[in-house]
Amino acid sequence: MALKLYFLRHAQTAYSATGGYCGTPENDPGLTPEGVLMAKEFAEAYAQHPWQAVYVSPLQRARQTAKPLCDRLGIEMQIRPGLREVAYGEWEGLHPDEVYQRDHDLYMQWLTDPAWNSPPGGERGIDIARRSTRVLEEIEDRFEDGNVLLVSHKATIRILLCCLLGIDVGRYRDRFAMPVTGLSVVELSSRGPLFHCIAERSHLSPYLRSLPST
């Protein structure tokens, strides 16, 4: 039996519905009522899954997403700062259109290669890759097989998937769609990572799947 990693993006927040940037504890929205339903529906769908552990970003939207499943199973969340979202620095709380108007040149540099460029005062993609892959290393050291859930964020999960697939981290924004409560599954074995699905959402009702997600 191989080790399977389940990467779950948090459920809906006001920012994920509109596309605003939020990545720090000072700018940490909770789930919307629809987001709470998403978390509950995920827990309902995966409650019978044999989980080894649940690793969670410290931001409240991730913790709120993991809570229904953890409560139901009596599993303690393993909070890891390495799973946080990108810190957007001076762009925290802003919509992309606002950033485009305010910091056009810096914004275009960041869009061109977010691995090596950062928002002013924020993090580069390679910084997120370093801190988040340490969590993967911890999990691989601890578990030889079984299922491990990681509840994290849009950019962080896409960067981790790039690292596992050998894709340039600077292309993380261009290679993976990652809607809220999307689940990506990667099996790790001696032959390397095998992707089972990316951003799958069949655990949500048709109504919740139809809601806007950025």
C-alpha positions in Angstrom: 0.0 0.0 0.0 1.3 3.5 -1.0 1.1 6.8 0.8 -1.7 8.9 -0.7 -1.8 12.7 -0.2 -5.2 14.5 -0.4 -4.8 18.2 -1.0 -8.0 20.1 -0.2 -8.4 23.8 -0.9 -10.4 25.5 1.9 -14.1 26.3 1.3 -15.6 29.5 0.1 -14.8 32.9 1.7 -15.9 36.4 0.7 -12.4 36.8 -0.9 -12.5 33.6 -2.9 -15.9 34.6 -4.3 -14.6 37.9 -5.6 -10.9 37.3 -6.2 -9.3 39.5 -3.5 -5.9 38.8 -2.1 -5.6 37.5 1.4 -2.7 35.5 2.8 -1.7 36.7 6.3 -3.2 36.1 9.8 -4.0 39.9 9.9 -6.2 39.4 6.8 -7.9 36.1 7.5 -11.5 35.8 6.5 -13.7 33.0 7.8 -16.0 30.8 5.7 -19.2 32.2 4.2 -22.5 30.3 5.0 -22.0 28.5 1.7 -18.4 27.7 2.7 -19.6 26.1 5.9 -21.9 23.9 3.8 -19.0 22.9 1.6 -17.0 21.9 4.6 -19.9 19.8 5.9 -20.5 18.1 2.6 -16.8 17.2 2.3 -16.9 15.7 5.8 -20.0 13.7 4.9 -18.4 12.4 1.7 -15.1 11.4 3.3 -16.1 10.4 6.8 -15.7 6.7 6.0 -12.2 7.2 4.5 -9.4 5.7 6.7 -7.3 8.8 7.5 -3.9 8.6 9.0 -3.7 12.3 9.8 -5.0 15.7 8.9 -2.5 18.6 8.3 -4.0 22.1 8.2 -2.9 25.6 7.5 -3.2 27.9 10.6 -5.5 30.3 8.8 -9.0 30.1 10.0 -10.6 29.3 6.7 -8.5 26.2 6.5 -9.2 25.2 10.1 -13.0 25.8 9.6 -12.9 23.6 6.5 -11.1 20.7 8.3 -13.2 21.0 11.5 -16.3 19.1 10.5 -14.3 16.0 9.4 -11.9 16.2 12.3 -14.8 16.6 14.8 -16.7 13.7 13.3 -13.7 11.3 13.4 -12.1 12.6 16.6 -8.9 13.4 14.7 -6.7 16.3 16.0 -5.7 18.8 13.4 -1.9 19.0 12.8 -1.5 22.7 12.3 1.5 23.6 10.1 2.5 27.2 9.2 4.2 25.8 6.1 0.7 25.3 4.6 -0.2 29.0 4.8 -1.3 31.0 1.8 1.1 33.3 0.0 1.7 36.5 1.9 0.7 39.3 -0.4 2.4 42.1 1.4 1.1 45.5 0.3 -1.5 43.9 -1.9 -3.3 42.3 1.0 -7.1 43.0 0.8 -6.9 44.3 -2.7 -8.6 43.0 -5.9 -6.4 42.3 -8.9 -7.9 45.2 -10.8 -6.8 47.5 -8.0 -3.3 46.1 -8.0 -3.1 46.4 -11.8 -3.9 50.1 -11.6 -1.8 50.9 -8.6 1.4 48.8 -9.2 1.2 48.0 -12.9 4.8 47.2 -13.6 5.4 45.2 -10.4 2.2 43.4 -10.9 3.2 42.4 -14.5 6.6 41.2 -13.2 4.9 39.1 -10.6 2.4 37.6 -13.1 5.3 36.8 -15.5 7.3 34.8 -13.0 5.8 34.6 -9.4 8.5 32.1 -8.5 11.2 34.7 -8.3 9.1 37.9 -8.0 6.9 38.8 -5.1 4.2 41.4 -4.2 5.9 44.3 -2.4 6.6 43.0 1.1 5.2 39.6 0.2 6.5 36.1 -0.6 8.0 34.6 -3.8 6.8 31.3 -5.1 10.1 29.6 -4.2 9.6 30.7 -0.6 6.2 29.0 -0.4 7.8 25.9 -2.1 10.5 25.7 0.5 8.2 26.0 3.5 5.4 23.8 2.2 7.6 20.9 0.9 9.0 20.6 4.4 5.5 19.6 5.5 5.5 16.9 2.8 8.9 15.7 4.0 7.6 15.4 7.5 4.6 13.4 6.4 6.8 11.0 4.3 9.1 10.5 7.2 6.2 9.7 9.5 4.0 7.6 7.3 4.9 4.8 4.9 1.4 4.3 3.6 -2.2 5.3 4.2 -4.2 8.4 3.5 -3.2 11.9 4.7 -5.3 15.0 4.2 -3.7 18.5 3.8 -6.1 21.4 4.0 -4.5 24.5 2.5 -4.9 27.3 0.0 -5.1 27.9 -3.7 -1.5 29.1 -4.4 0.1 26.8 -1.9 -1.5 23.7 -3.2 -0.7 24.6 -6.8 2.9 25.2 -5.9 3.1 21.8 -4.1 1.6 20.1 -7.2 4.2 21.8 -9.4 6.9 20.5 -7.1 5.6 17.0 -7.2 5.1 17.0 -11.0 8.4 18.7 -11.8 6.7 21.7 -13.3 8.4 25.1 -13.0 7.1 26.8 -9.9 6.9 30.0 -11.8 4.0 28.5 -13.9 1.9 27.6 -10.9 -0.7 30.2 -11.8 -1.0 28.9 -15.3 -1.1 25.2 -14.9 -3.8 24.3 -12.4 -7.3 25.5 -11.8 -8.0 25.2 -8.1 -11.6 26.1 -7.1 -12.7 26.2 -3.5 -13.1 22.7 -1.9 -11.3 21.2 -4.8 -9.6 17.9 -3.9 -6.3 16.7 -5.6 -5.0 13.3 -4.9 -1.4 12.2 -5.4 -0.1 8.7 -4.6 3.6 8.4 -3.6 5.5 5.2 -4.3 8.9 4.0 -5.2 8.2 4.9 -8.8 7.4 8.6 -7.9 4.2 10.6 -7.7 1.1 9.3 -9.5 -1.8 11.8 -9.8 -5.3 10.4 -9.4 -7.2 13.7 -9.7 -6.8 17.5 -9.6 -9.4 19.8 -8.0 -12.2 17.2 -8.1 -15.4 18.4 -6.5 -18.0 15.6 -6.8 -18.3 15.6 -3.0 -20.2 19.0 -3.4 -23.9 19.4 -4.3 -24.6 20.8 -7.8 -25.6 24.1 -6.2 -22.4 24.5 -4.3 -20.3 23.5 -7.4 -22.1 26.2 -9.4 -21.0 29.1 -7.1 -18.2 31.4 -8.4 -14.7 30.6 -7.2 -11.4 32.3 -8.0 
